[in-house]
């Protein structure tokens, strides 16, 4: 997925199926922050319960109109196709501020 957007993967997990707890999501977001990164790429089939975690850390979903603050039930993602028939979406943190 990282290759589709031209970014480096810093996740310590092999895939979204391995990140099944908020603590693991937070650990990966910490690693991303430490690496100076600002981009999270996720499959569109993902359970949306992760979205508030991303939003609380300053990430915004990429929409057809650019990055926009996440509002539950109102997000329109700019999805890219993925070979398995699913899509992928990009979330970005626009500010490099310290971890909230």
Secondary structure, DSSP 8 states (H G I E B T S, - for coil): -HHHHT-----SSSSGGG--SHHHHHHHHHHHHHTT--EEEEETTS-GGGHHHHHHTTEEEEETTEEE---TTT-----EE-TTS-EEEEEEE-------
